[in-house]
């Protein structure tokens, strides 16, 4: 993400507190409202019929996958029986629809999980799937500057979150997967660190990078790094790099590939904006990609050539959805309002609030975007 559309700069901060970043999903069942975490009471009487139970899940400072695992554990069911339409920010207060297969509302409403609430039960006949949403409503408080103007248009970059929670390596792993260099993919995933990680984690990655001994690394890698430890265990057991990497969930492998596609789009979008090409769409590269016409297509090809990518190699990852797509270069936020430094707006699915806010804040790092600036300070 290299370019901007405006000179406007606020130099403010977001996500000082979870309450500063409120997200409400808009989907086929309507708008999922944050009610109970703000002291209200949501609808509790179920309606409809079918084997799927849809409910609004409210959460505060919870990773979505963590809270769904907790729900499954409390209900003593498989996590696979719970689905959702889209992920939401962790360090925020969010509301979204989830579906539960063959569960009754009486079982859900008894759950007591801190900073989590359920309401508006509806029974239906279809499972919620990724992408089954229209977009999201946001209310974001900006601190540290007086917001006077909010530009509605922004470069439609894939946001920082697409590349990792706070260690932005997913696209690098994806590139090595694309060329089937599994050793490089594993080493990047295990050893590349971030200044926003805890010191214990940074030291573990540094130590492993200097002396790549998976068996020994199991004695000092933090227990909370479950995915890294799974790879290390596989390597210590004698598995090759490919088999060790594929101990990770398939959806994470797909995320690596998609992150690299997103990185390529961001590079192309930056190059197009530099040349003043803002209208229409450009490519999210994949094996079905068709380059644009004219100068736009020339720029797309130039970026792909600079990256040394053969788009046909994406076909090896066909089952992970690597066909490619087209995406707007510039997007427009809707229903934008500003009151007391709180910006309210709606974005269609697939777009990022952080990319919209980036046009106003002009941040020098992802701090305050991907995770709380306050938590960064606490980490030191």
N, C-alpha and C positions, 0 to 999 in steps of 0.2 A: 504494500500500500504506500504509494509514493506521491500521489498528486492530490490537489484540492481544487474545488470549483470557485471558491471565494477567498478574499483576503481577511474576512471577518475572523477574529480570534478572541475567545473568552478566557482561556487559561484557567478554567474552573476544574472542579473535581466532581465525580459521581461515585456512588456506592461507598460513601463514608459509613453508612448504616444500611442494613437490608431494607428498611422502610423507605430509603431514598430511591429505590428501583422497583417499581410495581409493574407486573406483567399479567395481563388477562387475555386468555386465548379466545379467539372467535372461531367457531366451528359449526358443523351441521346442526348441532343441538343448541346453538346460540352462544352467547358470551358467557364464559366462565368467570364469575365475579369473586373478588376477594371480599369476603364478608366476615367470617368468624375470627380471623386473625386480627381484624380491626374492631373486635368487640361486638359484632352483630350476630345474628342467627340466620343460617341458611335454611332453605326449604328441606323438610325432613320426611315428607309424605311421598312414597314412591308412586310412579305412574307408568303406564305402558305395559307391554308384555314381551317375553322373549327370553332366551337363555343367556343373554349378556346383560350385565348391570353396568350402566354408565353412571359415574358420579363425578362431581367436581372435587378435585384434589387441590387443597390450598397447602402451601409449604413456605416456611421461612428459613433461609440459610441451610437448605438441604439440597444435595445433589439428587437429581431425579432417580437415577438407578439405585442409589443407596436407600432412598425412602421406599422404593418399590420392593427391594429385597427385604426391608424391614416389615413391610405390610405382608408379604408372602410368608415370612417366618412367623409373624404373629397369628396369621390365619392357618398356618400349617398346610400351605398349598404350594404347588410349583410356581415359580416366578413366571413361567411361560403362560400362565392363565391371566396375566395382567398385561394390557397393552395401552398404547397412547398414540397420539397423533404427532406430537412434536416435543422436543426437549425444551427446557426453560432454564434461565440463569440460576446458578446456585446462590450466590450472595445477593438475594433479592427476596421479595415476597411475591409469589406467583400463584395463579389459579389456572387449572387446565382440566380438560376432560380425560378420564381414563376409563377403560372397560375391563370388566372382570367376568370371566366365563364361569357360569354355573355357581354364582355366589348370590346370597340373599342380602338385602339391605340391612336386615337385623344383625347379620354378622359384621358388617362394615361399621355400623354406627356405634358398636361397642368398643372399637379400637381407641386406645389412649396413647398417642405418640406425641411427644413434645414438639410444639411448633408445626403441627400438621392437623388439618381438619378436612372433613368430608361432608358434602351436602348435595342437594338437588338430585336425588336418585331417579333414574329413568331406565326402564327395561326395554331392550330392543333385540334385534335378530342378527346384527352384524358386529363383527369385531372391529374395533378402532385400529386403523393402520397408519403407519408413518405417512404424513402428507395429508391426512384427512382433516385439514383445517384451512381456514381462509386467511388467517393472519393473526396478529397480536396487537392489543392495545397497551400502551405504555404510559406511565406517569413517572417522570424522572426529576429528582431534585438536583440542581447544580449548586455546588458550594464553592466559595472562594472567588467569585466574581459576580458582577451584576449583569444578568442576561437582559439585553435590550432588543435583540432581534434573533430570530431562528430561521435560517435558510431551509426551505422545505426540500430542495433538491440536493442530492449527494451522489458520489460515485458508488456504484452498487457492488462494492468490494465484499468478498467473503470476509467476515470478521475474524479477529484474533482467535476466537474460540474454536474456529474450524481447524486450527493447527495445533491445538493442545490446550489443556486447562491453564497451565502457566509455564510449561516447558515446550516451546514451539518447535517440535521436531517431527510431527506427524507427516508433513509433506516430504521431508527428507527420507523417512522410512519408506513412504510411498514410491518415491523415485527409484530407490534401490530395489524394491519389490518389482517394479515395472521391468527392470533389466535383469531380474532374477539374481541379484547379488545379495543373497540371504545373509552372508556373513556381515557385510557392511550394514544391512538393515538392522541386524541384531545388535551390533556394536553401537550404532547410533542410538537405538532405543534404550540401551542399558547405560551408556556412559556419558552421553551429552547432557550437561547440566544446565541450570538456569540460576541467575542471581536471586530469583524469587522463591527458590526452594529452601527448606530448612538446612542449616549447616550440616547436620548429620547426613542428610541425603546427598548434598554436594560432595562431601568427603567420601562417601561410599562410591559414588560414580567416578570420582577422580582416582581413587585407589584401584578400582577395577580397570580403568583405562590404562593405568601404568603397568599392571600385572594381571592380564586377563586370565584369572583362575576362577572359573565358576564355582567349583567345590568350596574353595576358601571364601568366596564372596558370600555364600549362604550364611556364613557365621557373622557377617557384619552388615549385610544389607537390611535396612529397617523392615520390620514385619509388615508394616502398612503398605509396602510396595509389593502387593500380592502378584501383580502381573509380571513384574520384573523377576520376582523370586520363582515364579512358575517356569520362566524361560531358563533361568540359572539351574533349576532342578533338572530340567530336561537335558541341558548340556552336560551337567555333572553325571547324569545317567548314561551318557554316551550317544545321545541323539545328535544328528547333524543340525546345522543352523536352520535349515528350512523346517524340519520337524519341530525343533524347539520353538521357533517363532509361531508355528501354527498350534501351539498350546493356547495361544490367545483366542478369545471368542471371535467367531467369523465376522460379527458386526464391527469389531475393532480393526480387523484386517481390511474390511471394506472401507472403513473410515480413513485408513492410511492412503488408499488409492484415491479416494474422493478428495482428500486434503491436497494431494499433488495436483489433481485436476483444478482445484480451487486456486492453488498457487499460480498455475499457468494462466488462469483467467485473470487474476489480479495483475500479473505482469502485463498481459495484453491490454487490459483496461487502462493501466497507467500509461502505456505507450500511446494508445489512442487519444487519451485526454491531452497528452503533451502536444499532439498534432491538431488539437481542436476538434477531434471527431467525437461527438457526444451523442448523436442521434442513433436510435435503434439498438440492435443487439450485436453481440459478438459471441465467439465460441467459448464453451467450456470443453476443452479438448478430450476426445475419446476415439474409439475405433470406428464410429459412424460419422465422425466430424466431416462436414463440408465447409471449406473455407469461404469467407465472404467474397463479394466482388470488389474490384477496384482497390484503392489504397488501403481500405480496411483489411482486405484479405492479404495484401502484401505485408502489413504489419503483423498480422496473425502468424504468417509463415516465418517471418524474421525471428519472432520470439521463440517459436518451436525449434527453429534451426539453432538458435543460440543455446537452447537447453539441450540440444543433442537428442531430441526425442523422436522416435519413430512411432507415429500414432497407431500403427498396426499392432504394436506390442500390447496395447490396452486390451486387445481381443483375448489375450491369455486370461484376463480377469473379467471375462464376460459375465460370469455368474455373480460377480460383485457389483454389477451395475455400472460398468466402465464405458458405456456407449458414448458418452458425451452429451452435450446439450447446447442450447443457446440461452443467453441471459442479457438483460438490459444493461447497457453501459452506465446509464444514469437513471436513478429511481427517484420517485417523489413521495415524501411522507404525506399522509392525508390527515385531515381534522387536527391540524397543528394549532395548539393554543399555548399561551405563556401567561402564568399568573404566579406572582411571588417566587420567582425563580424555579417554578415547577413547570416542566414542559410535558404536555400531553399530546399524544399522536398515535396514529395507526399505521402499521406497515403490513403489506401483504406477505404471505408465507415465502420463505426462502431469502428474505432480506434481513439485515442485521441492524438492531438499534445502535450498536456501537459504531457502525459505519455512518449512520445518520448523525450521531452526536459528534463523531470525529470531525465533521465539517465545521462545527461550531467551536469545539474545544481545542483543536489542533494539538493533540497530546504528543509528548516526546517518547512515551512508552505505553505499554498496555496497562500500567498500574491504574486502578480505578475503573478499568473497563472490564477486564476478564475476571478480576477478583478485587477484593477490598484493598484500597490503599492503606487503610488502618492495619489490616492484617500483615501487609508487607512491612510496615514499620515495626510491628510486634516481632516479626521474624528477625529483624535486624539485617 
